[in-house]
Amino acid sequence: MPLPWSLLTLAAPAPPPVGGPSLLVPRLLWATISLVVILLLGALVLAWFDRLRKRADPSVLTPGDQLAAFRLSYERGELSQEEYERIRARLGPKLREQLDVPAPPARREKPGGSPGEPPPAAAPDQPEIPPTGV
């Protein structure tokens, strides 16, 4: 019966080294390499999805593009002037925000003028001299 016991000792795994497991053990080395590769692939996939998420949607028009399209519609006669002015008034602040332009100062109306009336033209310094024909 000594033969079966000797076969069992040959089939039994080797005892671990005295200093603990080493990274040079092929089994542990391949497990570590595969774990690092899986983590790097996961990081690449996450970076790719983040780039896709941050990409601007080309179907969304900027306020400047929208205003240009409405201006073309107005010039073709598809919009009335008051419709165009209303749209322009709504897109103006968004356009200023996009271009980082400060808002224009508020207009002060003079006590005698109506809001729809343009301000009077400034008088020239020199009166206009009629041509003499000479």
C-alpha positions, 0 to 999 in steps of 0.5 A, spaced: 500 500 500 505 504 500 504 506 492 497 509 493 500 514 498 506 516 494 501 517 488 497 522 492 503 526 494 505 527 487 498 529 485 498 534 491 499 541 490 506 544 492 505 548 499 506 556 498 512 559 499 515 561 505 515 568 504 508 569 501 505 569 494 509 572 489 507 576 483 512 571 479 507 566 480 504 565 473 497 564 475 497 570 479 501 574 474 496 572 468 490 574 473 493 581 474 495 582 467 488 581 465 485 585 471 489 591 468 487 590 461 479 590 463 480 596 467 483 600 461 478 597 456 473 600 461 476 606 462 476 607 454 469 605 453 467 610 459 471 616 455 468 614 449 461 615 451 463 621 455 465 624 449 459 622 445 455 625 450 458 632 450 458 632 443 453 638 440 447 636 437 448 639 430 440 639 429 439 644 435 440 651 432 443 657 435 440 663 437 444 667 431 442 661 426 434 662 428 434 669 427 438 669 420 432 664 418 427 668 421 430 674 417 430 670 411 422 668 412 421 676 413 425 678 407 421 673 403 414 676 405 412 669 410 413 673 416 410 680 417 414 686 420 411 685 427 412 678 427 419 679 426 420 684 431 417 680 436 421 674 434 427 678 434 425 681 441 425 674 444 432 672 441 436 678 442 437 677 450 439 669 448 444 672 442 447 677 447 448 671 452 451 667 447 456 672 444 457 675 451 455 682 449 452 686 455 445 689 454 444 695 451 442 701 456 435 702 457 432 708 453 429 714 457 423 717 453 422 724 453 416 727 456 413 730 449 414 724 445 410 718 443 414 711 444 413 709 437 415 716 434 423 716 432 427 722 436 428 728 432 434 729 428 439 733 431 440 740 427 446 741 423 452 746 425 452 749 419 445 751 415 445 748 408 447 753 403 443 752 396 447 751 390 448 757 386 449 754 379 456 757 379 
